[in-house]
Amino acid sequence: MILKLIYHLAMEQYYRHFRNRKIYRFVTFATLEATEEEAVVYQAMYGDRRFWIRTKTNFFEEVLYDDEMVPRFQPITKVEALKEIVTTTQPIQEMRDVTKLSDTSADGIRSTSFATCGVTCSTQINLQTEGDIIRRVEIVKGCDGNTKGLAKLCEGRKVEEVIGLLEGIDCKGRGTSCPDQLARALKEL
């Protein structure tokens, strides 16, 4: 344990999260008071550069993602991390924006897909609109019941009405949320 700690302190280590693809910097090992489990303290290298703590087991475990076992945090080189960090030094507000993936129309129905910003549980939002009316909403990943409920409440409403209801909702100090990401996607239509 002591040798590992010295190694980590001597070398900056960076990791990429399996789902949000964001870069994190290893800070140190710690001990959780309540359970005395070993933990990892790490820092987001984007947005507000928040510090996070996970148990060591959780940080270094493999998880099932897209039918494949992958490391939760994949080690990357310092050069790779710093190159990406420098290219993503945008204002926090911009880093919370959605990214349009596709936009097609057929028979008066517009189908649009957006990737979320990476800090919410949901990863993608798929919309179908007819004029200014929302016909269908699909929120990929996230809290299953909540996202399905949110989608149902939006369907049949006007785009501007839903934006007014959802815009600016925050989840755990992230500066956005699944509902806010939906509002941002609707604003991009």
C-alpha positions in Angstrom: 0.0 0.0 0.0 2.8 2.5 0.9 4.7 1.8 -2.4 1.4 2.2 -4.4 0.8 5.6 -2.6 4.3 6.8 -3.3 4.0 5.7 -7.0 0.7 7.6 -7.4 2.0 10.7 -5.7 5.1 10.6 -7.9 3.2 10.3 -11.2 0.1 12.1 -12.2 -2.4 9.5 -13.4 -5.4 10.2 -15.6 -8.4 8.0 -16.3 -11.3 8.1 -18.8 -14.8 7.1 -17.4 -16.4 4.3 -19.4 -19.8 6.0 -19.9 -19.3 9.7 -20.0 -15.9 9.5 -21.7 -14.7 12.4 -19.5 -11.2 12.7 -18.1 -10.4 12.4 -14.3 -7.1 12.9 -12.4 -6.1 10.5 -9.6 -5.5 12.6 -6.5 -4.8 10.1 -3.6 -6.0 7.1 -1.8 -8.1 7.6 1.4 -10.0 5.6 4.0 -13.8 5.8 4.3 -14.5 6.5 8.0 -17.8 4.6 8.3 -16.5 1.3 6.8 -12.7 1.7 6.8 -12.7 0.7 3.1 -9.9 2.0 0.9 -11.1 4.7 -1.4 -9.9 6.7 -4.4 -10.1 10.5 -4.4 -10.2 11.8 -8.0 -10.9 15.1 -9.8 -13.0 15.9 -12.8 -10.8 17.6 -15.5 -13.8 19.4 -17.0 -16.5 21.8 -15.9 -16.1 22.9 -12.3 -13.3 20.4 -11.7 -15.2 18.8 -8.8 -13.5 16.2 -6.5 -15.1 12.8 -6.1 -14.6 9.7 -3.9 -15.3 6.1 -4.6 -14.3 2.9 -3.0 -11.1 1.5 -4.5 -12.9 -1.7 -5.5 -15.6 0.3 -7.3 -13.1 2.6 -9.0 -11.0 -0.2 -10.4 -13.7 -2.7 -11.2 -15.0 -3.8 -14.6 -18.6 -3.1 -15.6 -20.9 -4.4 -18.3 -21.3 -1.7 -21.0 -22.8 -2.4 -24.4 -22.6 -6.2 -23.8 -18.9 -6.0 -23.0 -16.9 -5.9 -19.7 -14.8 -2.8 -19.6 -12.9 -0.9 -16.8 -15.1 1.7 -15.1 -12.0 4.0 -15.3 -9.6 3.3 -18.1 -6.0 4.6 -17.5 -4.8 7.0 -20.2 -1.5 8.7 -20.7 -0.8 12.2 -19.2 -0.1 13.4 -22.8 -3.5 12.2 -24.0 -5.3 13.6 -21.0 -3.7 17.0 -21.2 -4.3 17.3 -24.9 -8.0 16.7 -24.4 -8.2 18.9 -21.3 -6.7 21.8 -23.2 -9.1 21.4 -26.1 -12.1 21.3 -23.8 -11.6 24.5 -21.8 -14.9 25.9 -22.6 -17.2 27.8 -20.2 -19.2 25.5 -17.9 -22.5 26.5 -19.5 -21.3 25.3 -22.9 -20.1 22.0 -21.4 -23.7 21.3 -20.2 -25.1 21.7 -23.7 -26.4 18.7 -25.8 -25.0 17.6 -29.1 -27.2 17.0 -32.1 -26.6 13.5 -33.5 -29.2 13.3 -36.2 -32.1 15.2 -37.6 -34.5 13.8 -40.3 -38.1 14.5 -41.4 -40.7 12.2 -43.0 -44.5 12.8 -43.5 -44.4 15.9 -41.3 -42.7 14.2 -38.4 -39.3 15.4 -37.4 -37.0 12.9 -35.7 -34.0 14.3 -33.8 -31.4 12.7 -31.6 -29.1 14.4 -29.1 -26.2 13.2 -27.0 -26.4 14.6 -23.4 -23.5 16.5 -21.9 -22.0 13.6 -20.0 -22.7 14.6 -16.4 -26.3 13.2 -16.3 -27.4 9.6 -15.9 -29.1 9.8 -19.3 -26.8 9.5 -22.4 -29.1 10.3 -25.3 -32.5 12.0 -26.0 -34.6 11.0 -29.0 -37.4 13.3 -30.0 -40.3 13.3 -32.5 -42.1 16.5 -33.2 -44.9 17.6 -35.5 -44.7 21.4 -35.9 -44.4 22.8 -32.4 -46.0 19.7 -30.7 -43.9 17.0 -29.1 -45.1 13.6 -30.3 -42.6 11.2 -28.7 -39.7 11.4 -26.3 -37.2 8.6 -25.5 -34.5 9.2 -22.9 -31.8 6.6 -23.1 -30.3 5.3 -19.8 -31.0 7.2 -16.6 -33.5 6.3 -13.9 -35.9 4.1 -15.9 -39.2 5.1 -14.2 -38.4 8.8 -13.9 -37.3 9.1 -17.6 -40.4 7.2 -18.8 -42.6 9.4 -16.7 -40.9 12.6 -17.9 -41.3 11.5 -21.5 -45.1 10.8 -21.0 -45.7 14.1 -19.4 -44.0 15.9 -22.4 -45.8 14.1 -25.2 -48.7 16.1 -26.7 -47.4 19.4 -25.3 -45.9 22.4 -27.1 -42.2 22.6 -27.3 -42.0 26.1 -25.7 -44.2 25.0 -22.8 -42.0 22.0 -22.0 -38.8 24.2 -22.2 -40.4 26.6 -19.7 -41.2 23.8 -17.3 -37.8 22.0 -17.4 -35.1 24.5 -18.3 -32.6 25.1 -15.4 -33.6 22.1 -13.2 -30.4 21.0 -11.5 -29.4 17.5 -10.2 -26.9 17.3 -7.4 -25.1 20.5 -8.2 -24.2 19.4 -11.7 -25.5 22.6 -13.4 -28.0 20.4 -15.4 -30.2 17.4 -15.1 -32.0 14.9 -17.4 -35.1 17.3 -17.6 -32.7 20.3 -18.2 -31.0 18.3 -21.0 -34.4 17.6 -22.6 -35.1 21.3 -22.4 -31.7 22.1 -24.0 -32.5 19.5 -26.8 -35.9 21.1 -27.4 -34.2 24.6 -27.7 -32.0 23.2 -30.5 -35.0 22.3 -32.7 
